[in-house]
Amino acid sequence: MNQFHLTKMGQDFFGYHIPEMTKRLKGIEKEIRQANFLKERELRMKEKEIQMKQHELAILKEQLFK
């Protein structure tokens, strides 16, 4: 097994399969980064929505107790 890299299967593995797996992993990394970016953006939008609702609630409370 020490000579695996010298066999046809070893050459295929190191010459094709490893680079192909690396390429696909980089693609997965890119997709995960994009998904995280979109989730962070969604979170910021939800936080702004909550702030707006809290502000609206404060105004309604103020009007109610006048």
Secondary structure as GFF3:
##gff-version 3
##sequence-region A 1 66
A	DSSP	three_ten_helix	4	6	.	.	.	ID=ss1
A	DSSP	alpha_helix	8	12	.	.	.	ID=ss2
A	DSSP	pi_helix	13	17	.	.	.	ID=ss3
A	DSSP	alpha_helix	18	64	.	.	.	ID=ss4
###
